[in-house]
Amino acid sequence: MQGLRGLAWLLALQSAGELLARGLALPFPGPVVGMVLLLAALHWPLVREPVAECAEFLLSHLSLLFIPVGVGVMTHLALLSQYGGRMLVVIVLSTWTGLAVTALVLYHLGPVTEADDV
């Protein structure tokens, strides 16, 4: 029952984020706004505990979520053979760009010392 409450919280916060994003014409997608709302809501045990149980359930069944992607790839093999090389280049470049930006941000933030943890 706790897991269903967690799922309800996730869906409610995503819906609230979608409403805020569309209603205020924000430049961010609704699910991103919903994740920010979730981050704020996780400070309360009323939200944190059910969401934690729901997250454990979803993570334990994560492999099932890849089945639709695999089926989609198999049904579009012609597109994959036509654009596969370009997609591979884009995926590799975007991954390396993301890693480089993350490394630069962490480098410029400086080393974390024990005094910073407190």
N, C-alpha and C positions, 0 to 999 in steps of 0.2 A: 504494500500500500504506500509505503514511504517513497518508493521509486516512481510511482505514478504521480505523486505530488511533485517530485523533482521534475518529471517530464512536463507537468502542467506549468511549473515555474519557468522552465526553459522556453516553452511555447508562448507563454504570456509575455515574457520579457522580449522575445523576438518580435512578437506582434506589436508591443509598445514601441520598440525601436523602429519598426516599419512605419507606424503611424507618425512618430516624431519626424522621421526622415522625410516622409512625403508631405506631412502637414507644414513643416518649417522649411521645406525645400533645401534640406541640408545636402552638402556635396558628398555625403557618405552613404553607403548602402544601409538599408534598414537593419540587416543582421549585425552589422558592425556596431551600430548604435545600441542594438539589443545586447551585444556582448559587453559594452561599456556599462550599461545598466546592470547586467549580471555581475560584473566586477564590483560595482557598488553594493549590490544586494547581498553578495556573499559575506558581508561583514556580520549579518544577522544569522544566528543558528536556525531560525525558522526557515530560512532559504537554504543555508549551507548544507544542512544534514540531508534533506531530501534530494538535493541536486547531487551531492556526493554519492548517494546510493544509486541514483539514476546513471551517473557517469560510470560507476563501476560496472553496471549491467551493460551499458553501451560499449564500453571498452572490451568487455569479455566476449562480445559478439561482433567486434569490429571487422573481422574477416568477411562476414556476410555482407557488409556494406560495399565490398569491392565486386560482388557478383554482377550488379547492373552495369558497372563500368566495363567489365570483361565482355558481357553480352553486347554492349554497344560497340566495342571495338570489333568484335567478330562480325557484326552485321554491316560494318562499314569498312571492310578490308580493302575495297577498291580505293576509297579515299586515303586510307593509310598507305597504300602502295604509291599513290600519286603524290601525297604531301608528307609522307613519313620522314624523309630526309630533312625537309625544312622544319618540321615539328621538332625533330631531334636537336637540330642546331638551336632553335629558340629555347627549348627546355634546358639545354646545357648552358647557354649564355645567360639565361635568367637565373639559373641556380648559382652560377659563379658570381653574377652581379650581386645577388642577395647575400652570398657569403662574404664578398668583399665589403659591401656596405656595413654588414654586421660587424666585421672585424675592425673596420675604421671607426665605427661608433664606439665600440668597446675600447679601442686603443685611446681614443680621445677622452673617454670618461676617466681614464686613469686606473691604476691598480686599486683593488679593494683591500683595505687593511682591516685589522681587527677592530680598530676604533670606529670604522665606518659601519660595522655590523651592529653596533650597539645603538 
